[in-house]
Amino acid sequence: MNQSDLKPKLGRDGKPMIGTNGRVMHQLLDPPRLAGKISVWRFVILRRISQIGILLLFYGTAHWGWSLAGEPLLSGNLSGSEFAGLIPMADPFATLQILLTRAMPETEVLIGAGLILALYALIAGRVFCAWVCPVNLVTDLAGWLRRRLNTKDLLHLPRTTRYLVLLAALLLSAITAVAAFEWISPIGMLHRELIYGIGLGWIAVLGIFILDLFVIRHGWCGHLCPLGAFYALLGRRSARLVVTFDTASCTHCGECATVCPEPQVLNLKKLEQAELVSPGECSACGRCVGSCPEGSLEFHWSLSRRDGKEPMLSQFSPEITSQRRSS
């Protein structure tokens, strides 16, 4: 990150603010050069490539007959799909609801759910939310507009509400013998309608957009979505893709919390103790990494744990360290 892309953060007295480490706090400017813009927005760009690319694979298979070795390339939907007629994939949360209805899914569905469960458990539970889920495109747009319109919250909900919704979905599935969330899931609605045609599901998606834009910041993904809650619980102790934190270079400027869809995970006291962002509710979106003026936050692959606790990372790779500003 170039010095020209930074400006001092000024206090009420008009003087540069000093961080807890004695360094001047900075704000990240919109870089004038294309290379600088790509560096700041690199993870957003990669996420859009991933989300749109996955949708394109489904669409191309359904409408253009894309295939591999004579088999449909990617058939089905986000609840249950198959790659090249060989690799089954299934939503583990949907599969759990089906099991609670006392129905037994086909063997391929159970295998597919196990594969996806293992994949997200090993990478980062909520990586689905930021890198795969199509609703994230809608909520990110609402968040972008909120910042420009300076919209204030009309409602306060604790972020633990999503875990209550998760529990309710599982209980209702067991009581009614119907996979409760799958019947009303805006994620499934949006995906099916993008791939197979427009229907009434857009009303639910519009509702999420209005909720996030005018009622409460990150209302759906950060407060209500039971699938996000499921993956948060999954990745809390198993995730290997984590965001590491360098205490020495951090000035506590708060730029990361401004853009983070889950700002509660950026508790500075906990960050200094663990040297990383708690991976449970973190969606690994990379917004904090790209927005940090000091380069104090970076993605890191963790291959080990200590005594069942969060991995303690006291050293960073030379590539990461070299990106941090020296002052």
Secondary structure per residue as TSV (DSSP state, phi and psi in degrees):
chain	resnum	aa	ss	phi	psi
A	1	M	-	360.0	126.1
A	2	N	-	-80.4	151.7
A	3	Q	G	-61.2	-31.1
A	4	S	G	-67.2	-16.5
A	5	D	G	-88.9	1.2
A	6	L	E	-119.5	151.3
A	7	K	E	-139.4	148.1
A	8	P	E	-61.6	143.8
A	9	K	-	-87.5	121.3
A	10	L	B	-96.7	143.3
A	11	G	-	-85.9	-173.9
A	12	R	T	-64.9	-25.1
A	13	D	T	-84.4	1.7
A	14	G	S	82.5	2.3
A	15	K	S	-98.0	152.6
A	16	P	B	-59.0	136.7
A	17	M	-	-80.7	142.3
A	18	I	B	-106.7	131.1
A	19	G	-	-77.8	174.7
A	20	T	T	-65.6	-19.5
A	21	N	T	-94.7	9.3
A	22	G	S	85.5	-0.8
A	23	R	S	-93.5	158.0
A	24	V	B	-71.9	133.1
A	25	M	-	-72.7	146.8
A	26	H	E	-127.2	156.7
A	27	Q	E	-113.0	145.3
A	28	L	E	-89.8	120.9
A	29	L	-	-82.2	163.1
A	30	D	-	-72.8	109.5
A	31	P	-	-57.9	135.9
A	32	P	S	-73.8	-26.4
A	33	R	S	-91.6	149.5
A	34	L	H	-60.4	-40.5
A	35	A	H	-61.2	-39.6
A	36	G	H	-67.0	-40.2
A	37	K	H	-63.7	-42.3
A	38	I	H	-63.7	-38.3
A	39	S	H	-63.3	-44.2
A	40	V	H	-69.2	-40.3
A	41	W	T	-101.0	16.2
A	42	R	H	-60.0	-39.0
A	43	F	H	-77.4	-32.4
A	44	V	H	-63.4	-43.2
A	45	I	H	-62.2	-45.8
A	46	L	H	-64.0	-38.0
A	47	R	H	-65.2	-40.5
A	48	R	H	-67.2	-38.3
A	49	I	H	-61.2	-42.7
A	50	S	H	-65.2	-50.5
A	51	Q	H	-64.1	-48.9
A	52	I	H	-70.3	-35.2
A	53	G	H	-62.5	-41.9
A	54	I	H	-65.2	-43.7
A	55	L	H	-60.2	-40.0
A	56	L	H	-65.7	-36.9
A	57	L	H	-63.3	-43.9
A	58	F	H	-63.6	-45.9
A	59	Y	H	-65.7	-45.0
A	60	G	H	-62.4	-36.7
A	61	T	H	-68.9	-42.2
A	62	A	H	-73.2	-36.3
A	63	H	H	-111.2	-25.5
A	64	W	S	-114.9	2.4
A	65	G	-	69.6	29.6
A	66	W	-	-59.9	137.8
A	67	S	E	-147.0	166.8
A	68	L	E	-140.3	121.5
A	69	A	T	55.2	36.3
A	70	G	T	82.7	-0.2
A	71	E	E	-111.8	148.2
A	72	P	E	-52.6	134.8
A	73	L	S	-63.9	-54.6
A	74	L	E	-146.6	98.8
A	75	S	E	-104.3	157.5
A	76	G	E	101.6	-144.5
A	77	N	-	-149.3	-171.4
A	78	L	S	-70.0	-18.3
A	79	S	S	-78.4	-35.5
A	80	G	E	-159.6	126.4
A	81	S	E	-147.5	174.5
A	82	E	E	-145.3	133.7
A	83	F	E	-101.1	119.5
A	84	A	T	55.1	28.8
A	85	G	T	65.2	12.0
A	86	L	T	-121.8	-43.1
A	87	I	E	-108.9	110.0
A	88	P	E	-78.8	145.3
A	89	M	E	-138.0	137.4
A	90	A	E	-145.1	147.2
A	91	D	-	-68.9	116.1
A	92	P	H	-64.4	-30.2
A	93	F	H	-69.5	-41.7
A	94	A	H	-64.1	-40.9
A	95	T	H	-63.7	-39.4
A	96	L	H	-62.8	-41.2
A	97	Q	H	-62.1	-41.3
A	98	I	H	-63.4	-42.2
A	99	L	H	-62.0	-35.7
A	100	L	H	-70.9	-18.9
A	101	T	T	-79.7	-0.5
A	102	R	T	70.9	20.0
A	103	A	-	-97.8	150.5
A	104	M	-	-107.3	111.8
A	105	P	-	-64.4	161.5
A	106	E	-	-64.6	158.1
A	107	T	H	-57.5	-40.1
A	108	E	H	-61.2	-36.5
A	109	V	H	-66.7	-43.0
A	110	L	H	-64.8	-40.5
A	111	I	H	-64.8	-44.3
A	112	G	H	-62.1	-41.1
A	113	A	H	-65.3	-39.2
A	114	G	H	-64.3	-40.4
A	115	L	H	-63.8	-46.3
A	116	I	H	-67.4	-39.0
A	117	L	H	-60.2	-45.8
A	118	A	H	-66.1	-39.8
A	119	L	H	-61.4	-51.8
A	120	Y	H	-73.0	-29.1
A	121	A	H	-65.8	-38.7
A	122	L	H	-81.3	-32.8
A	123	I	S	-83.9	-74.4
A	124	A	-	-170.6	124.7
A	125	G	T	-48.0	-51.5
A	126	R	T	-89.9	15.3
A	127	V	H	-62.4	-26.0
A	128	F	H	-58.6	-41.6
A	129	C	H	-62.7	-40.1
A	130	A	H	-94.8	-22.6
A	131	W	H	-114.7	-13.3
A	132	V	T	-126.1	-47.6
A	133	C	-	-58.2	125.3
A	134	P	T	-70.6	-23.7
A	135	V	H	-66.2	-25.0
A	136	N	H	-60.9	-30.1
A	137	L	H	-62.6	-37.9
A	138	V	H	-73.2	-46.0
A	139	T	H	-71.4	-33.4
A	140	D	H	-66.0	-38.0
A	141	L	H	-64.3	-43.1
A	142	A	H	-62.1	-40.9
A	143	G	H	-64.7	-39.5
A	144	W	H	-62.5	-43.1
A	145	L	H	-68.1	-37.2
A	146	R	H	-57.5	-44.1
A	147	R	H	-65.5	-35.0
A	148	R	H	-79.5	-31.6
A	149	L	H	-89.0	-7.7
A	150	N	T	54.2	46.1
A	151	T	-	-71.8	137.7
A	152	K	-	-100.8	149.3
A	153	D	-	-65.8	137.9
A	154	L	S	-99.7	-10.1
A	155	L	-	-145.1	145.0
A	156	H	-	-116.2	127.6
A	157	L	-	-131.4	136.6
A	158	P	-	-67.7	145.5
A	159	R	T	-68.3	-14.0
A	160	T	T	-73.9	-7.5
A	161	T	H	-57.0	-35.3
A	162	R	H	-62.5	-29.5
A	163	Y	H	-73.2	-30.5
A	164	L	H	-69.2	-39.7
A	165	V	H	-64.1	-40.1
A	166	L	H	-59.5	-48.3
A	167	L	H	-62.8	-41.9
A	168	A	H	-62.5	-40.8
A	169	A	H	-62.1	-40.9
A	170	L	H	-70.1	-41.6
A	171	L	H	-65.5	-43.7
A	172	L	H	-64.5	-35.2
A	173	S	H	-62.6	-42.0
A	174	A	H	-70.1	-36.8
A	175	I	H	-78.0	-43.4
A	176	T	H	-92.8	-8.2
A	177	A	S	61.3	30.2
A	178	V	S	-132.8	136.3
A	179	A	-	-66.4	94.4
A	180	A	H	-58.5	-52.3
A	181	F	H	-68.8	-31.9
A	182	E	H	-64.6	-25.6
A	183	W	H	-71.9	-28.2
A	184	I	H	-122.6	8.0
A	185	S	-	-63.0	116.4
A	186	P	H	-66.4	-22.8
A	187	I	H	-65.4	-49.9
A	188	G	H	-65.2	-39.7
A	189	M	H	-60.7	-49.1
A	190	L	H	-63.7	-43.4
A	191	H	H	-63.5	-46.9
A	192	R	H	-62.7	-38.6
A	193	E	H	-77.2	-30.0
A	194	L	H	-67.3	-35.1
A	195	I	H	-89.1	-42.8
A	196	Y	H	-111.3	-8.2
A	197	G	-	136.2	156.1
A	198	I	-	-80.2	137.3
A	199	G	-	-145.3	-159.4
A	200	L	T	-73.6	-11.0
A	201	G	H	-60.2	-22.3
A	202	W	H	-64.1	-23.1
A	203	I	H	-64.2	-42.6
A	204	A	H	-64.3	-41.3
A	205	V	H	-66.1	-40.6
A	206	L	H	-62.4	-37.9
A	207	G	H	-61.3	-41.5
A	208	I	H	-63.6	-42.2
A	209	F	H	-60.5	-46.0
A	210	I	H	-65.7	-40.8
A	211	L	I	-58.6	-48.3
A	212	D	I	-71.6	-32.6
A	213	L	I	-80.4	-42.3
A	214	F	I	-114.4	-22.6
A	215	V	I	-100.7	-54.6
A	216	I	S	-152.5	135.1
A	217	R	T	-64.0	130.1
A	218	H	T	53.5	42.0
A	219	G	H	-59.6	-46.8
A	220	W	I	-76.7	-61.6
A	221	C	I	-65.8	-37.7
A	222	G	I	-91.2	-12.2
A	223	H	I	-132.1	-27.3
A	224	L	I	-121.5	-29.7
A	225	C	-	-66.5	116.8
A	226	P	H	-71.4	-26.9
A	227	L	H	-67.6	-40.7
A	228	G	H	-62.6	-38.0
A	229	A	H	-64.9	-40.2
A	230	F	H	-60.7	-47.4
A	231	Y	H	-71.0	-28.5
A	232	A	H	-64.4	-43.3
A	233	L	H	-65.7	-37.7
A	234	L	H	-63.6	-43.0
A	235	G	H	-89.5	-2.3
A	236	R	T	-58.7	-39.1
A	237	R	T	-118.2	-1.7
A	238	S	T	-116.1	-17.4
A	239	A	-	-60.2	140.0
A	240	R	-	-108.7	-19.7
A	241	L	E	-91.6	110.7
A	242	V	E	-128.3	161.0
A	243	V	E	-100.4	116.0
A	244	T	E	-86.9	155.9
A	245	F	E	-128.1	129.4
A	246	D	-	-104.9	107.7
A	247	T	T	-62.9	-40.1
A	248	A	T	-61.8	-37.4
A	249	S	T	-90.4	-15.4
A	250	C	-	-74.8	131.5
A	251	T	-	-102.6	3.2
A	252	H	-	61.6	40.1
A	253	C	-	-73.8	-24.3
A	254	G	-	85.0	5.4
A	255	E	H	-62.8	-33.9
A	256	C	H	-65.4	-43.7
A	257	A	H	-67.0	-26.1
A	258	T	H	-65.3	-37.2
A	259	V	H	-100.5	-13.0
A	260	C	-	-72.6	129.9
A	261	P	S	-73.0	-13.0
A	262	E	S	-129.8	65.2
A	263	P	G	-61.4	-19.3
A	264	Q	G	-65.1	-20.7
A	265	V	G	-77.5	-10.2
A	266	L	G	-100.6	40.6
A	267	N	-	-68.7	112.9
A	268	L	H	-62.8	-35.5
A	269	K	H	-63.6	-43.7
A	270	K	H	-69.3	-35.9
A	271	L	H	-62.3	-42.2
A	272	E	H	-66.6	-32.3
A	273	Q	H	-75.5	-44.1
A	274	A	H	-93.1	-18.5
A	275	E	S	64.6	20.4
A	276	L	B	-160.0	163.2
A	277	V	-	-81.9	131.0
A	278	S	-	-56.5	123.7
A	279	P	T	-78.3	-7.6
A	280	G	T	-59.6	-69.6
A	281	E	T	-87.5	-7.7
A	282	C	-	-68.8	129.8
A	283	S	-	-93.8	5.8
A	284	A	-	55.6	38.1
A	285	C	-	-76.3	-23.4
A	286	G	-	83.7	4.0
A	287	R	H	-63.3	-39.7
A	288	C	H	-67.0	-36.1
A	289	V	H	-64.1	-45.3
A	290	G	H	-72.7	-24.5
A	291	S	H	-96.7	-9.7
A	292	C	-	-71.9	117.4
A	293	P	T	-65.6	-26.0
A	294	E	T	-98.5	-5.3
A	295	G	-	69.1	31.1
A	296	S	-	-81.4	-13.1
A	297	L	E	-119.1	131.7
A	298	E	E	-148.6	150.3
A	299	F	E	-70.4	146.6
A	300	H	E	-150.9	139.5
A	301	W	E	-88.8	121.7
A	302	S	-	-102.9	126.0
A	303	L	-	-106.4	-1.2
A	304	S	-	-148.4	159.1
A	305	R	-	-124.7	162.5
A	306	R	B	-122.0	116.8
A	307	D	T	53.9	33.0
A	308	G	T	76.2	4.1
A	309	K	B	-98.3	-180.0
A	310	E	-	-62.2	145.0
A	311	P	-	-66.7	133.2
A	312	M	-	-94.4	117.1
A	313	L	-	-111.8	100.5
A	314	S	-	-94.1	-12.9
A	315	Q	-	-127.1	150.0
A	316	F	-	-121.2	157.6
A	317	S	-	-67.8	153.7
A	318	P	H	-56.8	-34.2
A	319	E	H	-62.4	-41.1
A	320	I	H	-71.6	-46.4
A	321	T	H	-60.3	-37.1
A	322	S	H	-67.0	-19.1
A	323	Q	H	-83.1	-13.4
A	324	R	S	-78.5	143.2
A	325	R	-	-71.2	141.4
A	326	S	-	-106.3	139.1
A	327	S	-	-148.1	360.0
